Amino acid sequence: MIQIRNLSKSYFVEGKKIEVLKKINLEIEDGDIFGIIGPSGAGKTTLIRCLNLLERPDEGQILIDGEDITKMKNSKLRDVRKRMSMIFQHFNLLQNSNVYKNVAFPLEISGYKKEMIEKKVDELLKIVDLEEKKFSYPSMLSGGQKQRVAIARALANNPRYILSDEATSALDPVTTTSILNLLKSLNENFGITVILITHEMSVVKQICNKVAFIEYGHIVESGKTNDILFNSESDNIKRFINPSHELNYTDKNLISGLNFA
Ligand SMILES: Nc1ncnc2c1ncn2[C@@H]1O[C@H](COP(=O)(O)OP(=O)(O)OP(=O)(O)O)[C@@H](O)[C@H]1O
């Protein structure tokens, strides 16, 4: 289980402090497909980057099975991070390496022997259904195929968590569904917990069992997906789910006070 406790993060831009995450509290249980949704600039990417300490939080704790990873050092931290793989909107593949080399890369870094790497890459390409593209280069692949390579690479170190940062945002709806189905099957068949950032409600509806809505660096609400989708009291969430949602009284007053002339 991951427990995020009072996590805060600010940046300083030209001497001005920008508070990006403000006392975030969240719990992600093993086996969850946990969606983090919210408008652009809400702090979603920063939050996910804090989870694997690509960004160091200023305050707060990130407990994995009760142990605070922000206090861990060297090899212990390396081991925890190794089991948190990330996938990205733009795939981040090595353009001058073929599919085999891209997937083999983390295994080479981990010091596996050549025969072991060959066996493992073949297994991984089978899981993502890309065996026939083993010697293709990224430029020869579709967006969905590139994301499958990235997922195979992400699986190389037997991750406990996959952190997905808008991994389907550059894909068409059909390809999005196929990538989401792949993530769901990894969750079901290998017990991998998926933490998924998206600004698309359709993604959350398709695979997330839980969801947190983040806005201006705050968690507005989190819980089971259906509870957030159907029972949320928050107007901001309702509007995010359904942009044509009726504005509340304060919003109407605000708009009627504006001068559109
Ligand atoms: N390294 C940085 N230095 C300064 N400001 C940053 C940095 N990274 C992010 N920010 C700012 O933090 C805020 C949150 O950014 P973040 O990328 O986490 O939001 P997001 O919810 O993922 O947005 P989007 O959906 O557009 O990707 C933004 O105002 C952004 O400009």
Ligand as a Chemical Component Dictionary entry (heavy atoms), coordinates in Angstrom:
data_LIG
# 
_chem_comp.id                   LIG 
_chem_comp.type                 NON-POLYMER 
_chem_comp.pdbx_formal_charge   0 
_chem_comp.three_letter_code    LIG 
# 
loop_
_chem_comp_atom.comp_id 
_chem_comp_atom.atom_id 
_chem_comp_atom.alt_atom_id 
_chem_comp_atom.type_symbol 
_chem_comp_atom.charge 
_chem_comp_atom.model_Cartn_x 
_chem_comp_atom.model_Cartn_y 
_chem_comp_atom.model_Cartn_z 
_chem_comp_atom.pdbx_ordinal 
LIG N1  N1  N 0 10.034 22.289 -12.825 1  
LIG C1  C1  C 0 9.092  23.226 -12.666 2  
LIG N2  N2  N 0 9.427  24.500 -12.382 3  
LIG C2  C2  C 0 8.490  25.442 -12.187 4  
LIG N3  N3  N 0 7.162  25.225 -12.255 5  
LIG C3  C3  C 0 6.766  23.971 -12.549 6  
LIG C4  C4  C 0 7.698  22.912 -12.763 7  
LIG N4  N4  N 0 7.005  21.784 -13.024 8  
LIG C5  C5  C 0 5.701  22.115 -12.975 9  
LIG N5  N5  N 0 5.558  23.422 -12.686 10 
LIG C6  C6  C 0 4.277  24.144 -12.536 11 
LIG O1  O1  O 0 3.495  23.415 -11.619 12 
LIG C7  C7  C 0 2.130  23.462 -11.991 13 
LIG C8  C8  C 0 1.593  22.042 -12.081 14 
LIG O2  O2  O 0 2.223  21.392 -13.156 15 
LIG P1  P1  P 0 1.931  19.861 -13.497 16 
LIG O3  O3  O 0 2.675  19.526 -14.736 17 
LIG O4  O4  O 0 2.184  19.025 -12.301 18 
LIG O5  O5  O 0 0.351  19.916 -13.781 19 
LIG P2  P2  P 0 -0.577 18.861 -14.526 20 
LIG O6  O6  O 0 -1.827 18.777 -13.727 21 
LIG O7  O7  O 0 0.159  17.593 -14.761 22 
LIG O8  O8  O 0 -0.871 19.618 -15.896 23 
LIG P3  P3  P 0 -1.101 19.036 -17.393 24 
LIG O9  O9  O 0 -2.387 18.253 -17.350 25 
LIG O10 O10 O 0 -1.194 20.262 -18.233 26 
LIG O11 O11 O 0 0.091  18.186 -17.726 27 
LIG C9  C9  C 0 2.051  24.241 -13.290 28 
LIG O12 O12 O 0 1.693  25.563 -12.983 29 
LIG C10 C10 C 0 3.465  24.171 -13.812 30 
LIG O13 O13 O 0 3.769  25.315 -14.581 31 
# 
loop_
_chem_comp_bond.comp_id 
_chem_comp_bond.atom_id_1 
_chem_comp_bond.atom_id_2 
_chem_comp_bond.value_order 
_chem_comp_bond.pdbx_ordinal 
LIG N1  C1  SING 1  
LIG C1  N2  SING 2  
LIG C1  C4  DOUB 3  
LIG N2  C2  DOUB 4  
LIG C2  N3  SING 5  
LIG N3  C3  DOUB 6  
LIG C3  C4  SING 7  
LIG C3  N5  SING 8  
LIG C4  N4  SING 9  
LIG N4  C5  DOUB 10 
LIG C5  N5  SING 11 
LIG N5  C6  SING 12 
LIG C6  O1  SING 13 
LIG C6  C10 SING 14 
LIG O1  C7  SING 15 
LIG C7  C8  SING 16 
LIG C7  C9  SING 17 
LIG C8  O2  SING 18 
LIG O2  P1  SING 19 
LIG P1  O3  DOUB 20 
LIG P1  O4  SING 21 
LIG P1  O5  SING 22 
LIG O5  P2  SING 23 
LIG P2  O6  DOUB 24 
LIG P2  O7  SING 25 
LIG P2  O8  SING 26 
LIG O8  P3  SING 27 
LIG P3  O9  DOUB 28 
LIG P3  O10 SING 29 
LIG P3  O11 SING 30 
LIG C9  O12 SING 31 
LIG C9  C10 SING 32 
LIG C10 O13 SING 33 
# 
